[in-house]
């Protein structure tokens, strides 16, 4: 029995790989594997797509988050509010800059709960990482008002939601700086690793550029301690090409999500769904099931790949569990015990989607 694959990497390559190899070859013809014009061209396209003045491409989404905090002046002694449900990088970046991640519970869609964030504030709170979880953005207006009211640096983690919208604002346009990931599992993925930080402040953008390349400023002087976190030319040309494909891929993901919603309608499992006033790009299709592990086993027996995002809240990961920022997050605990991610990508065919729907309904 052919399995329904969770990831689309092999199928994406089968359709677009030959063209991408040609693009890479042309871009590398002048021998510039790093700092090439193709990187700047991709940055311009990404900034335009996200409604930002500046995009600074870096080696990974994790570096983008850490550099965003550093560039905004967040460091030792500071506390940073982070949702209890996310990938580890959303909080490990806080540790990297010497600050303390303080965990905040989530709402019914898995997004950071601002009511609980208010309870987590202290005189040391300096920043808030707003994660656009599973493919839908946070409430941009509410988060910006909250950050302004408490004098916080607002960092949008848009790693899972590039192409989504809060009302008429694209994901990536919220807060002082937004951070993308182009890891191979993302909707817009690099042939390797990659990330970017997006902002409107030219001074912040200049600091981000220094941080990514050994502290080197526009005059070629090494003005501060920096790092080596550069997006390769090969990755940049592939990402630039994929930006143009995103709208069609997202339309297909939304159609699959609607089919899954219908299949679950008469079952005990429920999709997390789409929050008001926003569009979802379905980086992940996540449902809640009272028997998550049993459902996963039955889908596996039917030849359907699934994953759990995330098996534990960040408060229970060993990296953070003994830290001072751990707080009770009961909604996060409930979500992590019930969440199951179904395969959803543009390269599932109709028969595969029907197989998943039939297995869910059964």
N, C-alpha and C positions, 0 to 999 in steps of 0.2 A: 504494500500500500504506500503510495506516494504521500509524504507528509505535507501539511500546509505550513510553510516556513514563517517564522516570526519576523525575520529580517529580510530586507530586499537587496542586500549588497550584490549578490551574484547576478540577480536578474537585472539590476540597474546597469551593471557593467556589461552584460550581454547586449543591452540595447544601445548604450552610449559610449562604451569603452573605446571603440575604434576612433570615434571623433575626439574623445578626450586625449588619447595618445597623440593625435595630430596637433591638437592645441598645445599640449605640453612641449612637443618637439619644436613647434614654431616659437614658443615663448623662450625656450632655452637655447635657441640658435645663437644668441649673442654671448652665451656663456654665463649669464647672470642667474644663478640659482636662488639668490637672495637679493632683496632690495631692488628688484627689477620693476620697470614701469607697469607690468601686469599686476603687481601687488597694489600699487596706487590706484589703478583703474578699478580693481575689485573694491577697494575701500570706498571710492566715490559711489559706485553702484550700491553698495550696502548702506551707506549713509543716506542716500536718496530713498531707498526702500523703507528705511526705518524713520524717515522724517528728521534726521539729525544733520548737524553741520559737519561733524567730524566722525570718522571711523578709523580706529587704529588696530590694524591686524597684528595678532600675536600668535605664539606657538600653540596655545590651548585655551579653552574656555576657563580653566582653572587659573591660569596666569592672568587672564583678563580680569577676573574677580579680585585677585590679590592686588594687581596693579591699580585697579579702580579705588580700592580702599587706601592704598599707599598714596596715590595721587591726591586724594581728598583729605589727607592728613590724619587718617585713622591709624593708630598704632598702640604701643604698650600703654596699659592703664585704661583703655577704652573698652566699652561693652558694645556689642553689635547684636541687634535683634535678628534672629534667623528662624524660619519655620521648622518645626520638628519633623516634617515629612519632606524630604528632598534627597537628591544625590549628595554624597558626602562632601563634594567640593563646595557646595553652597555654604558650608560651615568651616571646612578645613582652611579655606582662604583666610578666615578671620584669625585662626591660630597662626598662620604663616606671617601675619603682620604684627604678631605679638599681642593681639587683642583677645577678648573673651567672648565667645559666642553664647548668647542668652536665648534659650529656645522658647518659641511661642507656639501655642496650639493652633490647629487648623479648623477651617469651616467645613461644610458639607461637600465642597468640591476639592478639598485638599489644599486650599490656598490659605495663606497666613491670616489669622483672625485678628483684626485690629483691636477688638475689645480686649482680647487677652494680651495683645502687645502693650496696651495702656497699663495693664497690671504689671507688666514686666519691666517698665521703665525704672531707671535709677538715675542719680546725679551723674553717673559715669557713662550713660548711654549716648553714643555718638553717631550711630548709623543704623540703618535698617536694610536688610537684603530681602527684596520682594521677589519671590520665585514664581514664575509663570508655569505652574506645574502641569505636566501631562500635555500641554499644548494650548492652554488658554491663559490670557493675561489677568493680572490682578486689576481691581478697580482703580484706574489711574488717578482719577480725581480724589478719591478718598485717601489713597496712600500719599499723594503729594500734600494734601491738606494736613494729614497727620504728621508727616515729616517736618513741614514748615512750623506747625504749632509747637513741636518739641525740639526744634533746631537740630534735626538729624540729617545726615547725608543719606539720601535714598538711592540705593543701587538696585536696578532691575536685573534679575537673572533671567534672561530671555533664551537660555540654552535650549529649551524645549518648545518654544512658541514663535519662532521666527515666521512671519507671515500672518499671524493672528492680529486681531484688533480689539481695543477697548473703545467702544463707540466709533468715532471716526479717526482714532489715533492708532497708528500701528504699534504693535509690540516692539519694544526697543526705544520708544520715545518717552518713557516714563522716568522721572527722577533726574538726578544730576548726571548719572552715567548708567548705561545699560551694557550688559555683557553677553556675548554670543559664544556658542560652542559649535564647532564643525566636526566633531568626532564622528567616526564612521557610522554610528547608529542614528545620527540626527537626520531630520527631514532634508536639510541641506548639508551634505556631508563631504568632507575632504578625503582624498586618497592618502590618509594618514591622520595627523592631528591638526588642529587649528582653532583659533578663536579671534574675537575682536571686542574692543571696548568702544562704545558710542557715546558722544557727548556733544554739547553745543558750545562749551566754554573753550576758547582757543588756548588759554593757559593750561587748563586741565589736559587738553589734547597734547600739548607740547610735553608735559610731564610724562604722560603715558608713552609717548614716543621715546623719550629718554630712558625710561625704565625698561623698555623692551630690547634695547641695544646698548648695554654696558654704560648707561648714563650719558650717552653721546648727544650733545646739543646740535643746533642747526649750524654752528660754526665749526663743527668737527672736534670740539673739546669734550672731554669726559668730565661733566660738571657734577655728577653725583654717583653714588653706588647704583649700578643698574644690573641687568640680567641679560641672558642671551635667549630671547624668546621671539623668534622671527617666523613669520609665515612664509613657506617656500613658494617660489614662483610656480612650481607644478601644482601645488594646492590652490593657489590663487586663480589660475586660469580655469581649473575645473569648477571651483566654487562660483566664479563669475558666470560660467555657462549654466550651472544648475539654478542660479537665481531666476533665470528666465523660465525655467521649467516648474518652478514651485507652485504657481497658481493651478496648473493642471493636475499636479500631484495632490494638492490639497483638496481639490474638487472630488477626486476619486476617494480619498480618505473619508471625506464627509459622507459620501454616498454609502460607503461600507459601514460607517458608524450608524447611519440611519437604519440600515438593514439589521445590524446587531441590536439596536434599540427595539425594533419590532419583534425580533426573535425572543427577546427577554421579557416581553410585555406580560406574559402569562406565567412567569416563573418567579421563584423567590429571590433571584439575583436582580440587582438593579444597577444601571449605569450611573456613574458619577454625574454625567450630563453636562450641560453648558449653562454657566451662570448668566444672569441677565446682562444685556447691553454689551455683549462681546461675541466674537467669532472664535472658533476653536480650530486648530490645525491637526488635532489628533496625532500628535507625536506618539502618544499611547492611548489606546482605548481601555479604560479601566472600569471594571465593575466591582460591586460588593456582593459577596455571597456568604450566607450563614454557614455554608460548608465549602469554603474555598478550596481546601486541599482535596476533598472528595470530587468536586467539580473538575479540578485540574487533572486528577487521575483519569476521570472519564473522558475528558477531551484528549488526553495523551493516548488513551486506548483507541480513540477514533482517528488518530494520526494528525492531531492538531497541536502545534507547538504553542506554549504559553510561557509567561514569565511572571514573577511577583515583583512589583514596584510599589512599595519597598517592604521587605519582610520585617524590618524593625524601624521604629522612629529613630531619629538621630540621637535622641536622649539615651538610647540603650546601646548605641555603638560603643565599643570599648574605648575608642579614641576620645569620646566626650563624656562617657558615663560618670566619671569621677570629678568632672569639672564643676566650677562654681556656677555655671549658667544653666544647669539642669533644673527644670521645673516640672511639675505635674502637667502632662499633656494628654488627658484622657481621650479626646477625639482623635488624636494621632494614633494612639494605641489601638482604638477600635478600627480605624481605617487600615492600618498595617496588618491587622489580623484577618481582614476580610477581602482585601484588594487582590484582583487578578487581572493581568493584562493579556488581551487577545491580540493575535496577529492583525496588523492594520498597516498597509502600505499600498502604494499605487500599482504594484506589480502582482497583487493577488488577482487571479482571474475570477470570472463570475461563478464557475463551478466550485472553486475553493471557498468563496464567500458563502455560497449555498450550503456547502458541507459544514462550515462553522455554525451557520444559523440553525441547521437541522439538529446538530449536536447540542446546541444551547437549548433549543425548544424541547428536546427530549429529556 
